[in-house]
Amino acid sequence: MNAKKILILSDTYLPLIGGAELYTYNLVQHLRRLNHVITIFTNTLTSGTASDKRDLNKNIKIIRQEWMVRKNLLAAIRQFFAIYKLAKRNNIVFANYTFRLSVLAAFAAKFAGKPFFIFAHGLGTIIDKGMPLVYYLYRFISLKLANGVIATSSEIAEIAKKYNKKTIVATAVDFSSIDNNLNENKIRDIRERFKGKKIILTVRRLVAKNGIQYLINTLPRIISEKKDIIYIIIGDGPMKDFLKELVNKLGLENYVVFMGRVENKEAFNYIKAADVVVFPSSAEAMSLAAIETMHIRTPLVATAVGGLKELIGEDEKCGQLINLFDRDKSIYSAPDINNIEEEKYKLFAEKIIFALSGGEEISRKTLSAKSFVDESFDWPVVAEKILKFCNID
């Protein structure tokens, strides 16, 4: 394979932890193993600095620069030309999201005469009513100028196809990393810490669309049937204070543990130790955390939206789905907790209680889930599909 110089632009990147950030990270590691030379340009800063950074372990150049366009026209022009110069020095340009940086990247790639491909996640592609109109412009320009779109779910792919773009669905997880980081001693320690409790777990950024508020609001209904539960929340974000207030308001302090941010490799041990992992999202392109949970064979309950419905299947062969909302399309503007019908909360509680009970049916679901994701979402297989799609030989 001929080594290529590849520029990847992403509005967000590590140390922020989310599906798109980890997707990019794992893609980059695979490309590096194939000897491609990678440069990442991101608006996510680290330690308050906007200087160039280099991951010395992986020899990846990371340029971190704040979004300059909001300041003034001159700053916008400078940022565009910085990206243009990078595009000129690389063979191919990738952009994460159909969002702000992807617009600059699209124009820079075209002026530089380089092929340009979009990795379409939720941000920028799924647009709710009431969002700024400029989001529609970001999506229109980036998708129109792209040579092709790598979508993270069928829902995202259908949106991209409206722009008459060559599109594939390609989501992947580094299963070897999961397996290498599972530690029986740590798993045993987690279970010992919560001995006598059934563990309900979420591994989510604390933002409205990830729906932690719905699960907290469901807990009293679960506790009325099963008092031996503990709900562990892994993740941080802008809704943290609201969620803590909700826990206090409902008198759930003895049933909920806020763990904050946990390294991804440590989160795998919590997933393995849990009795059920819940994904109560109102919007989900294709959840890497859900795929990781399925690989680990921990029972899964999720809302029937977007990529979650696609993963579990309408027949619920790989887990359990809850129709918490009046639609199956992703929506970032999550409904108020008080606008969810009581019957739906009761059904949500029943699904979780059934998962906590274990048993033969739950075991069959976890086995089916693992078989499905292992065959469909392993990075070496998916990366080869992406490279072929982008004509990288």
Helices and strands as residue ranges (DSSP letters): E 5-10, H 19-33, E 37-42, E 52-55, E 60-64, G 68-70, H 73-89, E 92-96, H 100-112, E 116-120, H 134-145, E 148-151, H 154-161, E 167-169, H 175-181, H 184-193, E 198-203, G 208-210, H 212-223, E 229-234, H 240-249, E 256-260, H 264-273, E 276-279, H 288-296, E 300-303, H 306-312, E 320-322, G 337-339, H 342-356, H 360-376, H 379-389
